[in-house]
Amino acid sequence: MLGEVGIPAQPDMYQHPYYWKSKQPNAPIAHYVQVRWFAAACNAVVNDHLGGIFFWSLPFGSSLTVPSGLADPGPWTATPGAKEIARCFSKLSTAR
């Protein structure tokens, strides 16, 4: 199982994905960061035959239709990251 797979959708976060509240408050939203992170994690789960994956973060009260913004760049709802998560679950369901 790969757990708490998440990263803020901002540039230069790959080395420090645990900086959940941005250390760069004025950095733009960069959805490609989450897409690549989620795809890599999913590929690791598939290739290493792990039992599953848990994507983080979707805090209580998050909108399911409005993408995250600069105040909290971590949630992935209504973003390309959410589409990548859907692709991952599709890939996992066929990998068995």
A tleap script that builds the chain and sets N, CA, C and O, in Angstrom:
source leaprc.protein.ff14SB
mol = sequence {
  NMET LEU GLY GLU VAL GLY ILE PRO ALA GLN
  PRO ASP MET TYR GLN HIE PRO TYR TYR TRP
  LYS SER LYS GLN PRO ASN ALA PRO ILE ALA
  HIE TYR VAL GLN VAL ARG TRP PHE ALA ALA
  ALA CYS ASN ALA VAL VAL ASN ASP HIE LEU
  GLY GLY ILE PHE PHE TRP SER LEU PRO PHE
  GLY SER SER LEU THR VAL PRO SER GLY LEU
  ALA ASP PRO GLY PRO TRP THR ALA THR PRO
  GLY ALA LYS GLU ILE ALA ARG CYS PHE SER
  LYS LEU SER THR ALA CARG
}
set mol.1.N position { 0.840 -1.177 0.000 }
set mol.1.CA position { 0.000 0.000 0.000 }
set mol.1.C position { 0.884 1.238 0.000 }
set mol.1.O position { 1.841 1.328 0.769 }
set mol.2.N position { 0.566 2.163 -0.842 }
set mol.2.CA position { 1.257 3.445 -0.873 }
set mol.2.C position { 0.289 4.473 -0.316 }
set mol.2.O position { -0.792 4.662 -0.875 }
set mol.3.N position { 0.650 5.142 0.776 }
set mol.3.CA position { -0.282 6.023 1.463 }
set mol.3.C position { 0.124 7.475 1.450 }
set mol.3.O position { 1.300 7.812 1.314 }
set mol.4.N position { -0.866 8.325 1.592 }
set mol.4.CA position { -0.714 9.769 1.652 }
set mol.4.C position { 0.089 10.310 0.477 }
set mol.4.O position { 1.040 11.072 0.653 }
set mol.5.N position { -0.310 9.905 -0.717 }
set mol.5.CA position { 0.328 10.374 -1.938 }
set mol.5.C position { -0.284 11.723 -2.291 }
set mol.5.O position { -1.433 11.795 -2.725 }
set mol.6.N position { 0.469 12.768 -2.107 }
set mol.6.CA position { -0.020 14.093 -2.416 }
set mol.6.C position { 1.124 15.072 -2.551 }
set mol.6.O position { 2.236 14.823 -2.086 }
set mol.7.N position { 0.834 16.188 -3.194 }
set mol.7.CA position { 1.825 17.236 -3.398 }
set mol.7.C position { 1.074 18.515 -3.764 }
set mol.7.O position { 0.087 18.455 -4.498 }
set mol.8.N position { 1.516 19.657 -3.272 }
set mol.8.CA position { 0.883 20.900 -3.695 }
set mol.8.C position { 1.086 21.127 -5.193 }
set mol.8.O position { 2.118 20.755 -5.751 }
set mol.9.N position { 0.113 21.727 -5.822 }
set mol.9.CA position { 0.167 21.984 -7.262 }
set mol.9.C position { 0.906 23.286 -7.534 }
set mol.9.O position { 0.325 24.268 -7.997 }
set mol.10.N position { 2.196 23.269 -7.235 }
set mol.10.CA position { 3.036 24.439 -7.466 }
set mol.10.C position { 4.405 23.992 -7.956 }
set mol.10.O position { 4.854 22.890 -7.639 }
set mol.11.N position { 5.071 24.849 -8.731 }
set mol.11.CA position { 6.394 24.484 -9.244 }
set mol.11.C position { 7.393 24.222 -8.115 }
set mol.11.O position { 7.253 24.738 -7.006 }
set mol.12.N position { 8.385 23.419 -8.422 }
set mol.12.CA position { 9.517 23.150 -7.521 }
set mol.12.C position { 9.122 22.466 -6.218 }
set mol.12.O position { 9.792 22.656 -5.202 }
set mol.13.N position { 8.058 21.681 -6.223 }
set mol.13.CA position { 7.630 21.001 -5.004 }
set mol.13.C position { 8.113 19.550 -4.941 }
set mol.13.O position { 7.952 18.905 -3.905 }
set mol.14.N position { 8.693 19.026 -6.005 }
set mol.14.CA position { 9.090 17.616 -6.023 }
set mol.14.C position { 10.073 17.269 -4.905 }
set mol.14.O position { 9.997 16.178 -4.340 }
set mol.15.N position { 10.991 18.172 -4.579 }
set mol.15.CA position { 11.973 17.880 -3.537 }
set mol.15.C position { 11.380 18.011 -2.137 }
set mol.15.O position { 11.926 17.457 -1.183 }
set mol.16.N position { 10.264 18.740 -2.000 }
set mol.16.CA position { 9.672 18.991 -0.687 }
set mol.16.C position { 8.157 18.870 -0.742 }
set mol.16.O position { 7.460 19.847 -0.468 }
set mol.17.N position { 7.626 17.703 -1.086 }
set mol.17.CA position { 6.172 17.579 -1.222 }
set mol.17.C position { 5.429 17.735 0.102 }
set mol.17.O position { 4.209 17.898 0.113 }
set mol.18.N position { 6.145 17.686 1.199 }
set mol.18.CA position { 5.533 17.798 2.524 }
set mol.18.C position { 5.301 19.246 2.938 }
set mol.18.O position { 4.704 19.482 3.988 }
set mol.19.N position { 5.749 20.222 2.153 }
set mol.19.CA position { 5.442 21.625 2.434 }
set mol.19.C position { 4.023 21.894 1.971 }
set mol.19.O position { 3.795 22.467 0.905 }
set mol.20.N position { 3.079 21.471 2.788 }
set mol.20.CA position { 1.693 21.503 2.346 }
set mol.20.C position { 1.151 22.907 2.205 }
set mol.20.O position { 0.478 23.211 1.220 }
set mol.21.N position { 1.421 23.746 3.140 }
set mol.21.CA position { 1.079 25.160 2.984 }
set mol.21.C position { 2.297 25.783 2.328 }
set mol.21.O position { 3.388 25.786 2.898 }
set mol.22.N position { 2.113 26.290 1.172 }
set mol.22.CA position { 3.221 26.680 0.315 }
set mol.22.C position { 4.253 27.562 0.996 }
set mol.22.O position { 3.917 28.520 1.693 }
set mol.23.N position { 5.513 27.219 0.780 }
set mol.23.CA position { 6.603 28.089 1.198 }
set mol.23.C position { 6.777 29.196 0.167 }
set mol.23.O position { 7.572 30.116 0.359 }
set mol.24.N position { 6.032 29.101 -0.919 }
set mol.24.CA position { 6.057 30.104 -1.979 }
set mol.24.C position { 4.631 30.615 -2.182 }
set mol.24.O position { 3.986 30.235 -3.160 }
set mol.25.N position { 4.121 31.460 -1.292 }
set mol.25.CA position { 2.704 31.826 -1.358 }
set mol.25.C position { 2.289 32.508 -2.657 }
set mol.25.O position { 1.106 32.516 -2.998 }
set mol.26.N position { 3.235 33.073 -3.376 }
set mol.26.CA position { 2.889 33.738 -4.637 }
set mol.26.C position { 3.186 32.894 -5.867 }
set mol.26.O position { 3.006 33.348 -6.997 }
set mol.27.N position { 3.645 31.655 -5.644 }
set mol.27.CA position { 3.931 30.775 -6.780 }
set mol.27.C position { 2.619 30.412 -7.469 }
set mol.27.O position { 1.601 30.225 -6.802 }
set mol.28.N position { 2.633 30.313 -8.771 }
set mol.28.CA position { 1.405 29.983 -9.492 }
set mol.28.C position { 0.973 28.537 -9.250 }
set mol.28.O position { 1.773 27.690 -8.854 }
set mol.29.N position { -0.287 28.282 -9.493 }
set mol.29.CA position { -0.784 26.913 -9.473 }
set mol.29.C position { -0.242 26.215 -10.725 }
set mol.29.O position { -0.322 26.750 -11.831 }
set mol.30.N position { 0.301 25.031 -10.535 }
set mol.30.CA position { 0.876 24.252 -11.641 }
set mol.30.C position { 0.336 22.831 -11.537 }
set mol.30.O position { 0.956 21.969 -10.913 }
set mol.31.N position { -0.798 22.595 -12.137 }
set mol.31.CA position { -1.453 21.293 -12.015 }
set mol.31.C position { -0.599 20.141 -12.545 }
set mol.31.O position { -0.756 19.005 -12.099 }
set mol.32.N position { 0.294 20.416 -13.482 }
set mol.32.CA position { 1.126 19.348 -14.028 }
set mol.32.C position { 1.959 18.683 -12.934 }
set mol.32.O position { 2.307 17.509 -13.063 }
set mol.33.N position { 2.286 19.408 -11.860 }
set mol.33.CA position { 3.072 18.841 -10.765 }
set mol.33.C position { 2.299 17.683 -10.126 }
set mol.33.O position { 2.855 16.605 -9.917 }
set mol.34.N position { 1.024 17.908 -9.817 }
set mol.34.CA position { 0.218 16.831 -9.238 }
set mol.34.C position { 0.011 15.697 -10.233 }
set mol.34.O position { 0.084 14.526 -9.863 }
set mol.35.N position { -0.244 16.032 -11.477 }
set mol.35.CA position { -0.484 14.993 -12.487 }
set mol.35.C position { 0.725 14.063 -12.570 }
set mol.35.O position { 0.568 12.842 -12.536 }
set mol.36.N position { 1.903 14.616 -12.677 }
set mol.36.CA position { 3.116 13.789 -12.780 }
set mol.36.C position { 3.371 12.995 -11.499 }
set mol.36.O position { 3.773 11.833 -11.561 }
set mol.37.N position { 3.142 13.606 -10.350 }
set mol.37.CA position { 3.356 12.937 -9.060 }
set mol.37.C position { 2.408 11.758 -8.910 }
set mol.37.O position { 2.818 10.662 -8.528 }
set mol.38.N position { 1.126 11.997 -9.219 }
set mol.38.CA position { 0.132 10.936 -9.096 }
set mol.38.C position { 0.392 9.813 -10.095 }
set mol.38.O position { 0.237 8.640 -9.756 }
set mol.39.N position { 0.782 10.151 -11.311 }
set mol.39.CA position { 1.071 9.129 -12.320 }
set mol.39.C position { 2.269 8.283 -11.902 }
set mol.39.O position { 2.243 7.062 -12.052 }
set mol.40.N position { 3.305 8.910 -11.386 }
set mol.40.CA position { 4.488 8.166 -10.947 }
set mol.40.C position { 4.151 7.239 -9.786 }
set mol.40.O position { 4.593 6.091 -9.762 }
set mol.41.N position { 3.377 7.725 -8.831 }
set mol.41.CA position { 2.987 6.889 -7.696 }
set mol.41.C position { 2.142 5.717 -8.158 }
set mol.41.O position { 2.328 4.592 -7.695 }
set mol.42.N position { 1.218 5.974 -9.064 }
set mol.42.CA position { 0.365 4.902 -9.576 }
set mol.42.C position { 1.196 3.855 -10.310 }
set mol.42.O position { 0.984 2.656 -10.133 }
set mol.43.N position { 2.125 4.297 -11.118 }
set mol.43.CA position { 2.994 3.358 -11.830 }
set mol.43.C position { 3.797 2.499 -10.849 }
set mol.43.O position { 4.006 1.310 -11.088 }
set mol.44.N position { 4.243 3.101 -9.754 }
set mol.44.CA position { 4.988 2.336 -8.745 }
set mol.44.C position { 4.095 1.258 -8.120 }
set mol.44.O position { 4.534 0.129 -7.904 }
set mol.45.N position { 2.852 1.613 -7.835 }
set mol.45.CA position { 1.924 0.644 -7.239 }
set mol.45.C position { 1.676 -0.515 -8.200 }
set mol.45.O position { 1.676 -1.677 -7.795 }
set mol.46.N position { 1.467 -0.192 -9.468 }
set mol.46.CA position { 1.213 -1.233 -10.470 }
set mol.46.C position { 2.459 -2.092 -10.674 }
set mol.46.O position { 2.383 -3.319 -10.632 }
set mol.47.N position { 3.599 -1.450 -10.892 }
set mol.47.CA position { 4.825 -2.190 -11.212 }
set mol.47.C position { 5.330 -3.048 -10.054 }
set mol.47.O position { 5.900 -4.116 -10.276 }
set mol.48.N position { 5.121 -2.584 -8.818 }
set mol.48.CA position { 5.598 -3.329 -7.655 }
set mol.48.C position { 4.515 -4.194 -7.016 }
set mol.48.O position { 4.732 -4.796 -5.965 }
set mol.49.N position { 3.340 -4.252 -7.661 }
set mol.49.CA position { 2.230 -5.090 -7.189 }
set mol.49.C position { 1.861 -4.786 -5.735 }
set mol.49.O position { 1.635 -5.693 -4.935 }
set mol.50.N position { 1.805 -3.495 -5.412 }
set mol.50.CA position { 1.403 -3.093 -4.070 }
set mol.50.C position { -0.105 -3.234 -3.938 }
set mol.50.O position { -0.810 -3.321 -4.943 }
set mol.51.N position { -0.598 -3.258 -2.725 }
set mol.51.CA position { -2.009 -3.535 -2.493 }
set mol.51.C position { -2.964 -2.409 -2.810 }
set mol.51.O position { -4.163 -2.655 -2.942 }
set mol.52.N position { -2.489 -1.192 -2.938 }
set mol.52.CA position { -3.387 -0.082 -3.214 }
set mol.52.C position { -2.681 1.242 -3.046 }
set mol.52.O position { -1.471 1.297 -2.825 }
set mol.53.N position { -3.456 2.312 -3.154 }
set mol.53.CA position { -2.912 3.661 -3.071 }
set mol.53.C position { -3.944 4.569 -2.429 }
set mol.53.O position { -5.146 4.423 -2.653 }
set mol.54.N position { -3.461 5.508 -1.626 }
set mol.54.CA position { -4.313 6.486 -0.959 }
set mol.54.C position { -3.818 7.873 -1.340 }
set mol.54.O position { -2.695 8.249 -1.003 }
set mol.55.N position { -4.641 8.625 -2.033 }
set mol.55.CA position { -4.268 9.973 -2.469 }
set mol.55.C position { -4.679 10.990 -1.419 }
set mol.55.O position { -5.781 10.927 -0.874 }
set mol.56.N position { -3.789 11.920 -1.143 }
set mol.56.CA position { -3.978 12.960 -0.157 }
set mol.56.C position { -3.878 14.276 -0.885 }
set mol.56.O position { -2.979 14.343 -1.724 }
set mol.57.N position { -4.563 15.223 -0.730 }
set mol.57.CA position { -5.396 15.625 0.375 }
set mol.57.C position { -6.728 16.120 -0.168 }
set mol.57.O position { -6.818 16.725 -1.236 }
set mol.58.N position { -7.713 15.844 0.588 }
set mol.58.CA position { -9.053 16.341 0.295 }
set mol.58.C position { -9.692 16.685 1.643 }
set mol.58.O position { -10.451 15.888 2.196 }
set mol.59.N position { -9.383 17.872 2.165 }
set mol.59.CA position { -9.878 18.235 3.496 }
set mol.59.C position { -11.405 18.339 3.540 }
set mol.59.O position { -12.053 18.582 2.522 }
set mol.60.N position { -11.961 18.152 4.725 }
set mol.60.CA position { -13.396 18.344 4.906 }
set mol.60.C position { -13.761 19.753 4.464 }
set mol.60.O position { -13.032 20.709 4.733 }
set mol.61.N position { -14.865 19.869 3.804 }
set mol.61.CA position { -15.328 21.170 3.336 }
set mol.61.C position { -14.778 21.571 1.985 }
set mol.61.O position { -15.135 22.630 1.468 }
set mol.62.N position { -13.911 20.747 1.394 }
set mol.62.CA position { -13.378 21.069 0.072 }
set mol.62.C position { -14.503 21.002 -0.954 }
set mol.62.O position { -15.373 20.133 -0.895 }
set mol.63.N position { -14.462 21.923 -1.877 }
set mol.63.CA position { -15.430 21.888 -2.964 }
set mol.63.C position { -15.097 20.726 -3.881 }
set mol.63.O position { -13.926 20.426 -4.114 }
set mol.64.N position { -16.113 20.081 -4.393 }
set mol.64.CA position { -15.896 18.998 -5.356 }
set mol.64.C position { -15.981 19.507 -6.785 }
set mol.64.O position { -15.791 18.744 -7.732 }
set mol.65.N position { -16.266 20.795 -6.943 }
set mol.65.CA position { -16.415 21.346 -8.289 }
set mol.65.C position { -15.530 22.560 -8.550 }
set mol.65.O position { -15.429 23.009 -9.692 }
set mol.66.N position { -14.889 23.097 -7.520 }
set mol.66.CA position { -14.040 24.280 -7.683 }
set mol.66.C position { -12.597 23.893 -7.384 }
set mol.66.O position { -12.314 23.384 -6.299 }
set mol.67.N position { -11.684 24.121 -8.316 }
set mol.67.CA position { -10.278 23.760 -8.080 }
set mol.67.C position { -9.669 24.554 -6.922 }
set mol.67.O position { -10.155 25.626 -6.561 }
set mol.68.N position { -8.601 24.007 -6.354 }
set mol.68.CA position { -7.889 24.692 -5.276 }
set mol.68.C position { -7.219 25.945 -5.826 }
set mol.68.O position { -7.038 26.103 -7.033 }
set mol.69.N position { -6.857 26.826 -4.903 }
set mol.69.CA position { -6.196 28.069 -5.291 }
set mol.69.C position { -4.913 28.269 -4.513 }
set mol.69.O position { -4.419 27.351 -3.858 }
set mol.70.N position { -4.383 29.461 -4.588 }
set mol.70.CA position { -3.105 29.758 -3.943 }
set mol.70.C position { -3.158 29.628 -2.431 }
set mol.70.O position { -2.142 29.315 -1.811 }
set mol.71.N position { -4.309 29.858 -1.823 }
set mol.71.CA position { -4.400 29.757 -0.366 }
set mol.71.C position { -4.148 28.342 0.121 }
set mol.71.O position { -3.619 28.153 1.217 }
set mol.72.N position { -4.513 27.355 -0.663 }
set mol.72.CA position { -4.305 25.950 -0.300 }
set mol.72.C position { -4.129 25.145 -1.586 }
set mol.72.O position { -5.105 24.614 -2.116 }
set mol.73.N position { -2.892 25.047 -2.097 }
set mol.73.CA position { -2.641 24.411 -3.399 }
set mol.73.C position { -2.609 22.887 -3.375 }
set mol.73.O position { -2.267 22.267 -4.381 }
set mol.74.N position { -2.960 22.272 -2.245 }
set mol.74.CA position { -2.881 20.823 -2.138 }
set mol.74.C position { -4.067 20.052 -2.670 }
set mol.74.O position { -3.868 19.068 -3.382 }
set mol.75.N position { -5.306 20.451 -2.359 }
set mol.75.CA position { -6.443 19.660 -2.821 }
set mol.75.C position { -6.461 19.535 -4.350 }
set mol.75.O position { -6.099 20.463 -5.074 }
set mol.76.N position { -6.892 18.368 -4.810 }
set mol.76.CA position { -6.824 18.074 -6.239 }
set mol.76.C position { -8.189 17.980 -6.893 }
set mol.76.O position { -8.271 17.606 -8.063 }
set mol.77.N position { -9.268 18.305 -6.186 }
set mol.77.CA position { -10.601 18.180 -6.775 }
set mol.77.C position { -10.784 19.148 -7.933 }
set mol.77.O position { -10.273 20.268 -7.916 }
set mol.78.N position { -11.509 18.701 -8.919 }
set mol.78.CA position { -11.835 19.509 -10.100 }
set mol.78.C position { -10.585 20.020 -10.813 }
set mol.78.O position { -10.565 21.141 -11.322 }
set mol.79.N position { -9.540 19.188 -10.845 }
set mol.79.CA position { -8.280 19.564 -11.495 }
set mol.79.C position { -7.807 18.419 -12.393 }
set mol.79.O position { -8.365 17.322 -12.352 }
set mol.80.N position { -6.780 18.677 -13.200 }
set mol.80.CA position { -6.179 17.573 -13.960 }
set mol.80.C position { -5.646 16.463 -13.050 }
set mol.80.O position { -5.576 15.308 -13.470 }
set mol.81.N position { -5.272 16.795 -11.817 }
set mol.81.CA position { -4.831 15.770 -10.872 }
set mol.81.C position { -5.935 14.765 -10.575 }
set mol.81.O position { -5.667 13.572 -10.429 }
set mol.82.N position { -7.170 15.236 -10.487 }
set mol.82.CA position { -8.307 14.337 -10.248 }
set mol.82.C position { -8.494 13.391 -11.430 }
set mol.82.O position { -8.824 12.219 -11.249 }
set mol.83.N position { -8.285 13.899 -12.622 }
set mol.83.CA position { -8.394 13.036 -13.811 }
set mol.83.C position { -7.296 11.977 -13.806 }
set mol.83.O position { -7.525 10.839 -14.216 }
set mol.84.N position { -6.113 12.349 -13.345 }
set mol.84.CA position { -5.014 11.375 -13.273 }
set mol.84.C position { -5.312 10.306 -12.230 }
set mol.84.O position { -4.987 9.136 -12.433 }
set mol.85.N position { -5.922 10.691 -11.128 }
set mol.85.CA position { -6.321 9.719 -10.108 }
set mol.85.C position { -7.335 8.738 -10.693 }
set mol.85.O position { -7.249 7.535 -10.448 }
set mol.86.N position { -8.291 9.247 -11.463 }
set mol.86.CA position { -9.276 8.360 -12.106 }
set mol.86.C position { -8.583 7.390 -13.056 }
set mol.86.O position { -8.931 6.210 -13.095 }
set mol.87.N position { -7.594 7.881 -13.831 }
set mol.87.CA position { -6.831 6.995 -14.721 }
set mol.87.C position { -6.100 5.936 -13.916 }
set mol.87.O position { -6.013 4.778 -14.324 }
set mol.88.N position { -5.577 6.342 -12.770 }
set mol.88.CA position { -4.862 5.395 -11.918 }
set mol.88.C position { -5.781 4.283 -11.453 }
set mol.88.O position { -5.425 3.108 -11.546 }
set mol.89.N position { -6.950 4.631 -10.957 }
set mol.89.CA position { -7.863 3.588 -10.474 }
set mol.89.C position { -8.313 2.675 -11.605 }
set mol.89.O position { -8.542 1.484 -11.399 }
set mol.90.N position { -8.436 3.238 -12.789 }
set mol.90.CA position { -8.769 2.401 -13.946 }
set mol.90.C position { -7.626 1.427 -14.234 }
set mol.90.O position { -7.854 0.249 -14.508 }
set mol.91.N position { -6.405 1.931 -14.168 }
set mol.91.CA position { -5.225 1.090 -14.411 }
set mol.91.C position { -5.110 0.017 -13.335 }
set mol.91.O position { -4.776 -1.129 -13.637 }
set mol.92.N position { -5.383 0.377 -12.085 }
set mol.92.CA position { -5.307 -0.604 -11.000 }
set mol.92.C position { -6.362 -1.691 -11.132 }
set mol.92.O position { -6.108 -2.848 -10.796 }
set mol.93.N position { -7.533 -1.331 -11.615 }
set mol.93.CA position { -8.597 -2.328 -11.733 }
set mol.93.C position { -8.296 -3.336 -12.846 }
set mol.93.O position { -8.793 -4.461 -12.803 }
set mol.94.N position { -7.497 -2.951 -13.832 }
set mol.94.CA position { -7.157 -3.877 -14.913 }
set mol.94.C position { -5.831 -4.591 -14.663 }
set mol.94.O position { -5.482 -5.518 -15.395 }
set mol.95.N position { -5.085 -4.168 -13.631 }
set mol.95.CA position { -3.768 -4.755 -13.370 }
set mol.95.C position { -3.839 -6.058 -12.589 }
set mol.95.O position { -2.818 -6.726 -12.421 }
set mol.96.N position { -4.978 -6.423 -12.125 }
set mol.96.CA position { -5.094 -7.621 -11.274 }
set mol.96.C position { -5.053 -8.875 -12.058 }
set mol.96.O position { -5.138 -9.963 -11.489 }
savepdb mol mol.pdb
quit
